[in-house]
Amino acid sequence: MFSSATELLQKRDIGDDIRCAVKFVRSGSLNTFTASGDGIIDSTQEEDDVFNESEHIKWVDSTSLTPGYLGRVSAIGTKNIIMTINGNSKTLAHEIGHTRGLMHDENNQDPSLNNRASHRIMYHYLSTNNTLNQSDYIGYK
């Protein structure tokens, strides 16, 4: 999944897309955690417990707190990510963007978006394209 997320940012998809020469790699060992004993986050307390686990990225089966979400960070700029098993490399690249301080593109007042925020990797829903604008590029670097 890390190599696929890397490829998303390194290729130029359309128009004003910017290639970003980043490489996502896993470091350290894989561990299990018990904060969400059944793999489903059912409460705010359980979500907090999962975020407080030492690993930076945690995979869970699902969450009933926000049905349909594929990934989440504890706060913009933090290194704690929760991914559901339905998340994919695009979700991972998007959530890593949040750990780098990037917000959803529709929240940014960036004139380079040209009403194409829905094509950006940092759009709040998965989109058909994976483009980066200048502020995304700077954030990932």
KADA-V624208 format. One record per helix or strand of 2 or more residues. SS is the DSSP state (@ for helix, = for strand). FROM is the first residue (numbers start at 1). TO is the last residue. If there is no record, write none. Layout:
# KADA-V624208
SS | FROM | TO
SS | FROM | TO
This chain:
# KADA-V624208
@ | 2 | 10
= | 40 | 41
@ | 44 | 51
= | 57 | 60
= | 62 | 63
= | 71 | 73
= | 81 | 84
@ | 89 | 99
@ | 105 | 107
@ | 111 | 113
@ | 117 | 119
@ | 134 | 140
